[in-house]
């Protein structure tokens, strides 16, 4: 099972409390705002890797499926906050 990402970049636009570099606007300095792509994708920090965060911090607390669903629900909230098109929302049922 893998985490399903629509590449909307809503998470990359809301990093104020994550200790990642930004200009005070909450948008990661490593986000290419034109393409919504991470400029350091291959070397991005663990906080940006859903699978890695599960293994390091949540594996003993919940299943990977539960973790992915919770993260997807958080994605939906960020998509709404950013007023992005609902087509970016991954259907939770895809994890079944």
C-alpha positions as CSV (number, residue, x, y, z in Angstrom):
1,X,0.0,0.0,0.0
2,X,1.2,3.5,-0.8
3,X,0.1,6.9,0.1
4,X,-2.0,8.5,-2.6
5,X,-1.0,12.1,-3.4
6,X,-2.7,14.4,-5.9
7,X,0.3,16.7,-6.0
8,X,-1.8,19.8,-5.2
9,X,1.0,21.2,-3.0
10,X,-1.5,22.3,-0.2
11,X,0.8,20.7,2.4
12,X,3.8,22.6,1.0
13,X,1.9,25.8,1.3
14,X,1.1,25.3,5.0
15,X,4.5,24.6,6.8
16,X,4.6,27.5,9.4
17,X,4.8,25.1,12.4
18,X,7.0,22.4,10.8
19,X,10.4,24.1,11.0
20,X,10.9,24.1,7.2
21,X,12.3,27.1,5.3
22,X,9.8,29.7,4.2
23,X,9.6,33.5,3.8
24,X,7.1,34.0,6.5
25,X,4.2,33.1,4.2
26,X,4.0,29.4,5.2
27,X,5.0,28.3,1.6
28,X,8.0,26.1,1.5
29,X,11.0,27.7,-0.2
30,X,11.6,24.4,-2.0
31,X,8.2,24.5,-3.8
32,X,8.3,25.5,-7.4
33,X,5.0,27.6,-7.3
34,X,4.6,27.3,-11.1
35,X,4.7,23.5,-11.3
36,X,3.7,22.5,-7.7
37,X,6.9,20.3,-7.6
38,X,9.4,20.0,-4.9
39,X,12.8,21.3,-5.9
40,X,14.5,18.8,-3.4
41,X,12.1,15.9,-3.7
42,X,14.8,13.2,-3.6
43,X,16.4,14.7,-0.5
44,X,13.3,16.2,1.2
45,X,13.1,16.0,5.0
46,X,11.3,13.1,6.7
47,X,8.4,15.3,7.7
48,X,7.6,15.5,3.9
49,X,7.6,11.7,3.6
50,X,4.3,10.1,4.7
51,X,5.7,6.6,4.6
52,X,8.8,7.6,6.6
53,X,6.8,9.4,9.3
54,X,4.6,6.3,9.7
55,X,7.6,4.1,10.2
56,X,9.4,6.4,12.6
57,X,6.5,7.7,14.7
58,X,3.1,5.9,14.2
59,X,3.8,2.3,13.3
60,X,3.1,1.2,16.9
61,X,0.0,3.3,17.2
62,X,-2.1,2.5,14.1
63,X,-2.0,0.6,10.9
64,X,-0.5,2.1,7.8
65,X,-4.0,2.2,6.2
66,X,-5.4,4.2,9.2
67,X,-2.4,6.5,9.0
68,X,-2.9,7.1,5.3
69,X,-6.6,7.8,5.8
70,X,-5.9,10.3,8.6
71,X,-3.3,12.0,6.4
72,X,-5.7,12.1,3.4
73,X,-8.3,13.7,5.6
74,X,-5.8,16.3,6.7
75,X,-5.0,16.8,3.0
76,X,-8.7,17.5,2.3
77,X,-8.7,20.2,5.1
78,X,-5.7,21.8,3.5
79,X,-7.2,21.7,0.1
80,X,-10.3,23.4,1.4
81,X,-8.2,26.0,3.3
82,X,-6.2,26.8,0.1
83,X,-9.5,26.9,-1.9
84,X,-8.2,24.4,-4.4
85,X,-10.4,22.4,-6.7
86,X,-12.1,19.4,-5.1
87,X,-10.7,17.2,-7.9
88,X,-7.4,17.2,-5.9
89,X,-9.1,15.3,-3.1
90,X,-8.2,11.6,-3.0
91,X,-11.3,9.4,-2.4
92,X,-10.7,7.7,1.0
93,X,-12.4,4.6,-0.5
94,X,-9.3,4.1,-2.6
95,X,-7.5,2.7,0.5
96,X,-9.9,-0.3,0.6
